[in-house]
Amino acid sequence: INMAAPPAVMPTKLSSIQPAAAFDAEKAAENLRKAMKGLGTNEDTIIDILTSNCNAQRLEIEKKYRQMYGRDLRTDLKSEISGKFLTIALAMLDHPRIFDASECNEAMKGAGTDDDALIEILSTRSNEEIQEICKQYKIMYKRELERDIHADTR
């Protein structure tokens, strides 16, 4: 997917995962690679790294992983884990506004609309964040979010 670089992620007091105090992107990338290399997968290590670092740190880890190994972390995760664990792991690597755009799309997919999901996302984001969600939605789906919501909730 061709995506514009979203703005930097700044952890807030509202974030459920706060920045790791002793953050080392290189060490985290190295541990992720070890967890997926060879026979079997150390899922506990993957969980620990993804849940003990805030979103901005996870994005940095993903970048460092590519720099160190010339490999895409998401692709490696897809080859090692599956199901809901994979879905959550990949979502944790998304920039928050990209995740929001994806969730808005999911809320309008198929028959019916998940109004609660749309309300949750759009009523808890700042105007600036909503503008970024709209921008990412257009890049990802080649459609206007506002038009899709209007058409889907009539």
C-alpha positions in Angstrom: 0.0 0.0 0.0 1.3 3.4 -0.9 0.9 5.5 2.2 2.0 9.0 3.0 4.1 9.1 6.2 1.7 9.8 9.0 2.7 12.4 11.6 4.9 11.3 14.5 3.2 9.4 17.2 3.3 11.1 20.5 2.4 8.9 23.5 -0.2 10.5 25.8 -1.4 9.8 29.3 -4.5 8.3 27.6 -2.4 5.6 25.9 -2.8 2.2 27.4 0.8 1.3 26.7 3.3 3.9 27.9 6.9 4.2 26.5 9.3 1.7 27.8 11.8 3.4 30.1 14.8 1.4 28.9 14.0 1.4 25.2 16.5 -0.1 22.7 15.0 -0.6 19.2 18.0 -2.6 18.1 17.8 -5.1 21.0 14.0 -5.4 20.5 14.5 -6.1 16.7 17.2 -8.6 17.5 14.9 -10.4 20.0 12.0 -10.5 17.5 14.3 -12.0 14.9 15.5 -14.6 17.4 11.9 -15.4 18.4 11.0 -16.2 14.8 14.2 -17.8 13.5 14.6 -21.5 13.2 12.1 -24.1 14.3 9.1 -22.9 16.3 8.2 -19.4 17.3 8.7 -17.8 20.7 5.3 -16.2 21.0 5.9 -14.9 24.5 8.8 -12.8 23.3 6.7 -11.3 20.5 3.9 -10.5 23.0 6.4 -9.0 25.5 8.0 -6.7 22.9 4.8 -5.6 21.3 3.1 -4.9 24.7 6.0 -3.3 26.6 6.7 -0.6 24.0 4.4 2.2 23.0 3.2 2.7 19.4 6.0 5.1 18.5 8.6 2.7 19.8 7.0 -0.2 18.0 7.2 1.8 14.7 10.9 2.4 15.4 11.5 -1.3 16.1 9.8 -2.2 12.8 12.1 0.3 11.0 15.2 -1.0 12.8 14.2 -4.6 12.0 14.2 -3.8 8.3 17.5 -1.9 8.6 19.2 -4.7 10.5 17.9 -7.8 8.6 16.7 -6.4 5.2 13.4 -8.1 6.0 9.9 -6.9 6.6 8.7 -7.5 10.2 5.1 -7.8 9.1 5.9 -10.4 6.5 8.0 -12.4 9.0 5.1 -12.3 11.6 2.7 -13.5 8.9 4.9 -16.5 8.3 5.2 -17.3 12.0 1.9 -16.6 13.6 -1.8 -16.7 12.6 -5.4 -16.0 13.6 -6.3 -13.3 16.0 -2.8 -13.2 17.4 -1.5 -12.2 14.0 -4.3 -9.7 13.5 -3.5 -8.0 16.8 0.3 -8.1 16.3 -0.1 -6.4 12.9 -2.6 -3.8 14.2 -0.1 -3.0 17.0 2.4 -2.1 14.3 0.1 0.4 12.6 0.2 4.1 13.1 -2.9 5.0 15.2 -4.5 7.0 12.4 -3.9 4.2 9.9 -5.5 1.8 12.4 -8.4 4.2 12.8 -8.9 4.5 9.1 -8.9 0.7 8.7 -11.4 0.3 11.6 -13.7 2.9 10.0 -13.6 0.9 6.8 -14.3 -2.4 8.7 -17.2 -0.7 10.5 -18.9 0.0 7.1 -18.0 -3.2 5.4 -20.7 -5.6 4.3 -24.4 -5.4 5.3 -25.1 -2.9 8.0 -22.8 -0.4 9.8 -21.1 -0.7 13.2 -22.3 2.8 14.2 -20.8 2.3 17.7 -17.3 1.8 16.2 -17.6 4.9 14.1 -18.9 6.9 17.0 -16.1 5.6 19.3 -13.4 6.6 16.8 -14.7 9.9 15.6 -16.0 11.2 18.9 -12.7 10.5 20.8 -10.3 12.0 18.3 -9.2 15.6 18.0 -10.0 17.6 14.8 -6.4 17.2 13.7 -6.5 13.4 14.3 -9.8 13.2 12.3 -8.2 15.1 9.4 -5.3 12.6 9.5 -7.8 9.7 9.6 -9.5 11.1 6.5 -6.2 11.5 4.7 -5.1 8.0 5.5 -8.5 6.6 4.5 -8.3 8.3 1.1 -4.8 6.9 0.6 -5.7 3.4 1.6 -9.2 3.1 0.0 -9.1 5.7 -2.8 -12.4 7.1 -1.4 -13.5 9.9 0.9 -14.3 8.8 4.4 -17.0 11.4 4.9 -18.8 10.3 1.7 -18.6 6.7 2.7 -20.0 7.4 6.2 -22.8 9.5 4.7 -23.7 6.8 2.2 -23.5 4.0 4.7 -25.5 5.6 7.5 -28.4 7.1 5.6 
